Amino acid sequence: MIIDDEAKLRGLLSRIITLEGFAVLEAGDAKCGLKLLEKEEVSVVISDVKLPDSNGVELTKTIKDKYPAIEVIVLTAFGTISDGVKAIKNGAFDYLIKGDDNEKIIPLLYKAVEKAQLQMRIVQLEKKVADKYSLDNILGTSPAILEAKELAGKVAETDTTVLLLGETGTGKEVFAQSIHESSHRRTKPFVAVNCSALGKEILESELFGHKAGAFTGAVRDKRGLLEEANGGTIFLDEIGEMNIDLQAKLLRVLETSEFFKVGDSKPTKVNVRIIAATNRDLKRESDHGTFRLDLFYRLSVFQIHLPSLNERTQDIERLTEYFTSLFAAKMNKPVPKVGADFLKALKKHHWKGNTRELKNVIERAVILSGDQLLVSSLPFDFAAANAAPVIFDLAEAEKIQINKVLNYAKGNKTEAARLLNIALATLYRKLKEYNLE
């Protein structure tokens, strides 16, 4: 788009640029230009400094604030150093004096378009990430998962420290990233650290960084992950595994937003949000002296319990359909149907690994199955755990069945006899025979 109140110059520049194969829009003032930007997709704006209703330097800031991916080239008949500096500070791609523009404008335009396209790809990728980790994309309609999503949505708008509680495989990192992507920090880094995967010294160096010479092998200064996450969010998974000495340093970050690198005598300031997660009872750990009570209180300002899959069995069907489609697409296979018996076995299973375990089971089933997921495609131990034991002894089978029906009838023998389709006297005789009275 060219914004210039001189129609002849605007038209000439438009023809030159059109000959290069670009589609060109024209506007005689800032107001018309901004209206066009609301309707049209524009990569580069070329604007005169002196406009009837605005100043090109100030207009640059307005455009960049609203459309960060658009590049702006400012043209002026009477260039000054201060205007040029201010234009660049406001986000202009470049600042040209009219007269020089004939030779420079086309090469400059190609560079500006290239940068604008790169910026647009970054914006699209960021949107893709934001969509992927949107709280709306966390599957499930059970009351427990809906409550967790609602709490996450509310706390995301703040800078409050969050503690995610739940068993292994319940999706704590997914929730942490969703909270980050729903916050005002979404354009800044999200850094995840597994506190159980690293020893004390390595974790300290990774988190806080170190100065050159702080220890053997520290040949240069190193930024820690807290610095890498500056402005954004750091996710501390398995926080209960963190060494108690490091807990004191983390507490300082929460209280003062600063820390000391290993081997440094000056504090480093950071602006970072902390989201922590654990499958442990940190209150009990603090009672045993393995977790600092003051850190527990600082971390648990806002707690979110992530339900286990066993607490939300009604979501298993939807999760199964999602994982089935996901893995079928990855393997370039038609999406198999989910058999009724297969789904029944999934719902009956006790999920120690929760959603992560379900995901692995479905991946295996998609590999082994044809057009339908079958119970036979489940892991051996999984199937064995869900299978009822085969009773060969007829009397034993009868005893088990009578006991089941009695439990169902809550001990009412008349009702149990009716359900078993036998006489009440026969039931009493069987109860005596099998010592079930």
C-alpha positions as CSV (number, residue, x, y, z in Angstrom):
1,M,0.0,0.0,0.0
2,I,1.2,3.5,-0.9
3,I,-0.1,6.4,1.3
4,D,0.6,9.8,-0.2
5,D,-1.6,12.8,-0.7
6,E,0.1,13.7,-4.0
7,A,-1.9,11.8,-6.5
8,K,0.6,12.0,-9.4
9,L,3.6,10.8,-7.4
10,R,1.5,8.1,-5.8
11,G,0.3,6.9,-9.3
12,L,3.8,6.9,-10.7
13,L,5.2,4.9,-7.8
14,S,2.3,2.6,-8.1
15,R,3.0,1.9,-11.8
16,I,6.7,1.2,-11.1
17,I,5.9,-1.3,-8.3
18,T,3.1,-2.9,-10.3
19,L,5.5,-3.6,-13.1
20,E,7.5,-5.7,-10.6
21,G,4.5,-8.0,-10.2
22,F,3.2,-6.6,-6.9
23,A,-0.5,-5.8,-6.3
24,V,-0.7,-2.2,-5.1
25,L,-3.3,-0.3,-3.1
26,E,-3.4,3.5,-2.8
27,A,-4.6,5.9,-0.1
28,G,-4.5,9.7,0.0
29,D,-4.3,10.0,3.8
30,A,-3.8,8.0,7.0
31,K,-7.5,7.5,7.7
32,C,-8.1,5.9,4.3
33,G,-4.9,3.8,4.6
34,L,-5.9,2.4,8.0
35,K,-9.4,1.6,6.8
36,L,-7.9,-0.4,3.9
37,L,-5.7,-2.3,6.3
38,E,-8.8,-3.5,8.1
39,K,-10.1,-5.0,4.9
40,E,-7.1,-6.0,2.8
41,E,-4.0,-8.2,3.4
42,V,-1.0,-6.0,3.1
43,S,2.7,-6.9,3.5
44,V,4.4,-3.5,3.1
45,V,3.2,0.1,3.5
46,I,5.1,2.9,1.8
47,S,4.1,6.2,3.5
48,D,4.9,9.8,3.0
49,V,5.9,11.7,6.2
50,K,3.7,14.7,5.5
51,L,0.1,13.6,5.3
52,P,-3.1,15.8,5.5
53,D,-4.3,14.1,8.7
54,S,-1.2,12.6,10.2
55,N,2.5,12.2,10.3
56,G,4.1,9.2,8.5
57,V,6.5,8.7,11.4
58,E,3.6,8.5,14.0
59,L,1.5,6.5,11.5
60,T,4.3,3.9,11.5
61,K,3.9,3.3,15.2
62,T,0.1,3.0,14.8
63,I,0.5,0.4,12.0
64,K,3.2,-1.6,13.8
65,D,1.2,-1.6,17.1
66,K,-1.9,-3.0,15.3
67,Y,-0.3,-5.1,12.6
68,P,3.2,-6.2,13.7
69,A,3.9,-8.3,10.7
70,I,3.5,-5.4,8.2
71,E,6.7,-3.6,7.3
72,V,6.6,0.2,6.8
73,I,8.9,2.3,4.5
74,V,8.8,6.0,5.2
75,L,9.4,8.5,2.4
76,T,10.0,12.3,2.8
77,A,10.9,15.2,0.6
78,F,12.9,16.9,3.4
79,G,14.7,14.3,5.5
80,T,16.0,15.0,9.0
81,I,18.2,12.8,11.1
82,S,15.7,13.1,14.1
83,D,12.8,12.0,11.9
84,G,14.8,9.1,10.5
85,V,15.8,7.9,14.0
86,K,12.2,8.2,15.3
87,A,10.8,6.4,12.3
88,I,13.2,3.4,12.9
89,K,12.4,3.5,16.7
90,N,8.7,3.3,15.8
91,G,9.4,0.2,13.8
92,A,9.9,1.4,10.3
93,F,11.8,-0.9,8.0
94,D,13.6,2.0,6.4
95,Y,13.5,5.8,5.9
96,L,14.1,7.2,2.4
97,I,14.4,10.7,1.0
98,K,12.5,11.3,-2.2
99,G,14.8,11.6,-5.1
100,D,16.9,8.7,-3.8
101,D,13.8,6.4,-4.0
102,N,13.9,5.8,-7.7
103,E,17.0,3.5,-7.5
104,K,16.5,2.3,-4.0
105,I,12.8,1.6,-3.6
106,I,12.5,-1.7,-5.6
107,P,15.5,-3.5,-4.0
108,L,14.3,-2.2,-0.6
109,L,10.7,-3.3,-1.3
110,Y,11.8,-6.9,-2.1
111,K,13.7,-7.0,1.3
112,A,10.7,-5.6,3.1
113,V,8.3,-8.1,1.5
114,E,10.7,-11.0,2.4
115,K,10.8,-9.8,6.1
116,A,7.0,-9.3,6.2
117,Q,6.4,-12.8,4.8
118,L,8.8,-14.2,7.4
119,Q,7.0,-12.3,10.1
120,M,3.7,-13.6,8.8
121,R,4.9,-17.2,9.0
122,I,6.1,-16.6,12.6
123,V,2.6,-15.2,13.5
124,Q,0.9,-18.2,11.8
125,L,3.2,-20.6,13.7
126,E,2.5,-18.8,17.0
127,K,-1.2,-19.1,16.3
128,K,-0.8,-22.8,15.5
129,V,0.9,-23.3,18.8
130,A,-1.7,-21.2,20.7
131,D,-4.5,-23.2,19.0
132,K,-2.8,-26.5,19.8
133,Y,-2.4,-25.6,23.5
134,S,-5.8,-23.8,23.8
135,L,-7.7,-24.9,26.9
136,D,-10.6,-25.6,24.6
137,N,-8.5,-28.4,23.0
138,I,-8.1,-30.3,26.2
139,L,-10.5,-33.2,25.6
140,G,-13.1,-34.2,28.1
141,T,-16.6,-33.4,29.4
142,S,-16.4,-35.0,32.8
143,P,-17.1,-32.6,35.7
144,A,-13.6,-33.1,37.1
145,I,-11.8,-32.1,33.9
146,L,-14.2,-29.2,33.2
147,E,-13.5,-27.9,36.7
148,A,-9.7,-28.1,36.1
149,K,-10.1,-26.3,32.7
150,E,-12.2,-23.6,34.3
151,L,-9.7,-22.9,37.1
152,A,-6.8,-22.9,34.5
153,G,-8.7,-20.3,32.4
154,K,-9.2,-18.0,35.3
155,V,-5.7,-18.1,36.6
156,A,-4.2,-17.8,33.1
157,E,-5.1,-14.1,33.0
158,T,-3.0,-13.4,36.1
159,D,0.7,-13.8,36.9
160,T,-0.1,-15.9,40.0
161,T,2.2,-19.0,40.7
162,V,0.3,-22.2,40.0
163,L,0.8,-25.7,41.5
164,L,-0.6,-28.6,39.4
165,L,-1.4,-31.7,41.3
166,G,-2.1,-35.1,39.9
167,E,-0.9,-38.6,39.1
168,T,1.7,-39.3,36.4
169,G,0.3,-39.0,32.9
170,T,-2.6,-36.7,33.7
171,G,-1.4,-34.0,31.4
172,K,0.3,-31.5,33.8
173,E,2.7,-30.1,31.1
174,V,-0.2,-29.8,28.6
175,F,-2.1,-27.7,31.3
176,A,1.0,-25.6,32.1
177,Q,1.5,-24.8,28.4
178,S,-2.2,-24.0,27.9
179,I,-2.1,-21.6,30.9
180,H,1.0,-19.9,29.3
181,E,-0.7,-19.7,25.9
182,S,-3.8,-18.2,27.4
183,S,-1.9,-15.5,29.2
184,H,-0.4,-12.2,28.3
185,R,3.0,-13.9,28.3
186,R,2.1,-16.1,25.3
187,T,4.6,-14.3,23.0
188,K,7.5,-14.9,25.4
189,P,9.2,-18.3,26.0
190,F,7.7,-21.3,27.7
191,V,10.5,-23.4,29.3
192,A,9.9,-26.8,30.8
193,V,12.2,-28.5,33.3
194,N,11.9,-32.0,34.7
195,C,13.4,-31.6,38.2
196,S,13.7,-35.4,38.7
197,A,15.8,-36.0,35.6
198,L,18.9,-34.0,36.7
199,G,21.2,-34.2,39.7
200,K,21.5,-31.3,42.2
201,E,24.6,-29.7,40.6
202,I,23.5,-30.0,37.0
203,L,19.9,-28.8,37.8
204,E,21.4,-25.8,39.7
205,S,23.6,-24.8,36.7
206,E,20.7,-25.4,34.3
207,L,18.2,-23.4,36.2
208,F,20.3,-20.5,37.5
209,G,23.3,-20.5,35.1
210,H,26.9,-20.0,36.1
211,K,29.9,-17.8,35.7
212,A,33.1,-18.8,33.9
213,G,35.4,-20.6,36.3
214,A,32.7,-21.4,38.8
215,F,33.6,-25.1,38.6
216,T,35.8,-27.4,36.5
217,G,34.5,-27.3,32.9
218,A,32.8,-23.9,33.3
219,V,34.9,-22.2,30.6
220,R,32.4,-19.5,29.8
221,D,29.4,-17.7,31.3
222,K,26.1,-19.6,30.9
223,R,22.6,-18.2,31.0
224,G,20.2,-20.4,33.1
225,L,16.7,-21.5,32.1
226,L,15.2,-18.9,34.3
227,E,16.9,-16.2,32.2
228,E,15.9,-18.0,29.0
229,A,12.3,-17.8,30.2
230,N,12.5,-14.1,31.1
231,G,9.2,-12.4,30.3
232,G,7.5,-15.8,29.9
233,T,6.8,-18.9,31.9
234,I,9.0,-21.7,33.4
235,F,7.3,-25.0,34.2
236,L,9.0,-27.0,37.0
237,D,7.8,-30.6,36.6
238,E,8.2,-33.0,39.5
239,I,9.1,-30.1,41.9
240,G,8.9,-32.6,44.8
241,E,12.1,-34.2,43.6
242,M,14.1,-30.9,43.8
243,N,17.0,-30.9,46.3
244,I,16.2,-28.9,49.5
245,D,19.2,-26.6,49.0
246,L,17.9,-25.6,45.5
247,Q,14.5,-25.1,47.0
248,A,15.9,-22.2,49.0
249,K,17.2,-20.5,45.9
250,L,13.9,-21.0,44.1
251,L,12.1,-19.5,47.1
252,R,14.3,-16.4,46.6
253,V,13.2,-16.1,43.0
254,L,9.5,-16.3,44.1
255,E,10.0,-13.6,46.7
256,T,12.4,-11.2,45.1
257,S,12.4,-12.1,41.3
258,E,16.2,-12.4,41.5
259,F,18.8,-15.1,42.1
260,F,22.6,-15.7,42.1
261,K,24.2,-17.6,39.3
262,V,26.7,-20.3,40.4
263,G,29.9,-18.5,41.1
264,D,28.4,-15.0,40.8
265,S,28.4,-12.3,43.5
266,K,25.8,-10.1,41.8
267,P,22.1,-11.0,41.6
268,T,20.3,-11.5,38.3
269,K,16.8,-10.0,38.0
270,V,14.1,-11.9,36.1
271,N,10.4,-11.4,35.3
272,V,9.2,-15.0,35.0
273,R,6.0,-16.8,36.0
274,I,6.5,-20.2,37.7
275,I,4.1,-23.1,37.2
276,A,5.1,-26.2,39.2
277,A,3.7,-29.7,39.2
278,T,4.0,-32.8,41.4
279,N,2.4,-36.2,42.0
280,R,3.5,-36.1,45.6
281,D,1.8,-34.7,48.7
282,L,4.1,-31.8,49.3
283,K,2.5,-30.9,52.7
284,R,3.4,-34.4,54.0
285,E,6.9,-34.1,52.4
286,S,7.3,-30.8,54.4
287,D,6.2,-32.6,57.6
288,H,9.0,-35.1,57.0
289,G,11.5,-32.4,56.3
290,T,12.1,-33.2,52.6
291,F,10.3,-30.2,51.2
292,R,10.4,-26.6,52.5
293,L,7.1,-25.6,54.1
294,D,7.6,-21.9,53.1
295,L,8.2,-22.9,49.5
296,F,5.1,-25.1,49.5
297,Y,3.0,-22.2,50.7
298,R,4.5,-19.9,48.0
299,L,3.9,-22.5,45.2
300,S,0.4,-23.4,46.3
301,V,-1.1,-20.0,46.0
302,F,-3.4,-21.5,43.3
303,Q,-3.7,-25.2,43.2
304,I,-5.3,-27.2,40.4
305,H,-6.0,-30.9,40.8
306,L,-5.8,-32.8,37.5
307,P,-8.1,-35.8,37.7
308,S,-6.8,-39.3,37.0
309,L,-8.3,-41.2,34.0
310,N,-10.0,-43.5,36.5
311,E,-11.9,-40.4,37.8
312,R,-13.1,-39.5,34.4
313,T,-13.9,-42.8,32.6
314,Q,-16.7,-41.1,30.6
315,D,-13.9,-39.3,28.7
316,I,-12.2,-42.5,27.6
317,E,-14.4,-42.9,24.5
318,R,-13.6,-39.4,23.2
319,L,-9.9,-39.7,24.0
320,T,-9.8,-43.1,22.3
321,E,-11.4,-41.6,19.1
322,Y,-8.9,-38.7,19.1
323,F,-5.8,-40.9,19.6
324,T,-7.1,-43.4,17.0
325,S,-7.5,-40.7,14.4
326,L,-4.1,-39.2,15.3
327,F,-2.1,-42.4,15.0
328,A,-4.0,-43.5,11.9
329,A,-3.1,-40.2,10.2
330,K,0.6,-40.6,11.3
331,M,0.7,-44.1,9.9
332,N,-1.2,-43.2,6.7
333,K,-3.9,-45.8,7.5
334,P,-7.7,-45.6,7.3
335,V,-9.1,-44.7,10.7
336,P,-10.3,-48.0,12.3
337,K,-13.6,-48.3,14.1
338,V,-13.5,-48.7,17.9
339,G,-15.1,-52.0,18.7
340,A,-17.6,-52.1,21.6
341,D,-15.7,-54.9,23.4
342,F,-12.5,-52.9,22.9
343,L,-14.0,-49.8,24.5
344,K,-15.5,-51.8,27.3
345,A,-12.1,-53.3,28.1
346,L,-10.6,-49.7,28.2
347,K,-13.2,-48.5,30.6
348,K,-12.8,-51.5,32.8
349,H,-9.0,-51.1,33.0
350,H,-7.3,-49.4,36.0
351,W,-5.1,-46.7,34.4
352,K,-1.9,-46.3,36.4
353,G,-0.3,-44.2,33.7
354,N,-3.5,-42.3,32.9
355,T,-3.9,-40.5,29.6
356,R,-0.2,-41.2,28.7
357,E,-0.8,-44.9,29.1
358,L,-4.1,-44.8,27.1
359,K,-2.2,-43.0,24.3
360,N,0.4,-45.7,24.2
361,V,-2.2,-48.5,24.2
362,I,-4.1,-46.9,21.3
363,E,-0.9,-46.4,19.3
364,R,-0.1,-50.2,19.7
365,A,-3.7,-51.1,18.8
366,V,-3.7,-49.0,15.6
367,I,-0.5,-50.7,14.5
368,L,-1.9,-54.2,15.1
369,S,-5.5,-53.8,14.0
370,G,-7.2,-53.6,10.6
371,D,-10.4,-51.7,10.1
372,Q,-11.5,-52.2,13.7
373,L,-9.7,-52.0,17.1
374,L,-10.1,-55.4,18.8
375,V,-9.4,-56.6,22.4
376,S,-6.8,-58.9,20.9
377,S,-4.7,-55.9,20.0
378,L,-4.3,-54.9,23.6
379,P,-1.1,-55.6,25.5
380,F,-1.0,-59.1,27.1
381,D,-0.9,-57.9,30.7
382,F,-3.6,-55.4,29.9
383,A,-5.9,-58.0,28.4
384,A,-5.1,-60.5,31.2
385,A,-6.0,-57.9,33.9
386,N,-9.3,-57.2,32.2
387,A,-10.2,-60.8,31.5
388,A,-12.4,-62.7,33.9
389,P,-10.8,-66.0,35.1
390,V,-12.2,-69.1,33.5
391,I,-14.1,-71.2,36.1
392,F,-14.1,-74.9,35.0
393,D,-15.8,-76.3,38.1
394,L,-19.6,-76.1,37.7
395,A,-20.3,-75.9,41.5
396,E,-17.8,-73.1,41.9
397,A,-19.3,-71.1,39.0
398,E,-22.8,-71.5,40.6
399,K,-21.5,-70.4,43.9
400,I,-19.9,-67.2,42.4
401,Q,-23.1,-66.4,40.4
402,I,-25.4,-66.8,43.5
403,N,-23.0,-64.6,45.5
404,K,-23.0,-61.9,42.8
405,V,-26.8,-61.8,42.6
406,L,-27.2,-61.7,46.4
407,N,-24.8,-58.7,46.5
408,Y,-26.8,-57.1,43.6
409,A,-30.1,-57.7,45.5
410,K,-28.4,-56.2,48.7
411,G,-29.1,-59.5,50.6
412,N,-32.7,-59.8,49.7
413,K,-33.1,-63.5,49.2
414,T,-36.6,-63.4,47.7
415,E,-35.4,-60.9,45.0
416,A,-32.2,-62.9,44.5
417,A,-34.3,-66.1,43.9
418,R,-36.5,-64.2,41.4
419,L,-33.4,-62.9,39.5
420,L,-31.8,-66.4,39.4
421,N,-35.2,-67.8,38.2
422,I,-35.2,-70.5,41.0
423,A,-37.5,-71.2,43.9
424,L,-36.8,-69.5,47.2
425,A,-36.4,-73.0,48.9
426,T,-33.9,-74.0,46.2
427,L,-31.9,-70.8,47.0
428,Y,-31.9,-71.5,50.7
429,R,-30.7,-75.1,50.0
430,K,-27.9,-73.7,47.7
431,L,-26.8,-71.1,50.3
432,K,-26.5,-73.9,52.9
433,E,-24.6,-76.1,50.5
434,Y,-22.1,-73.4,49.6
435,N,-21.8,-71.9,53.1
436,L,-23.1,-68.6,51.9
437,E,-25.6,-68.0,54.7
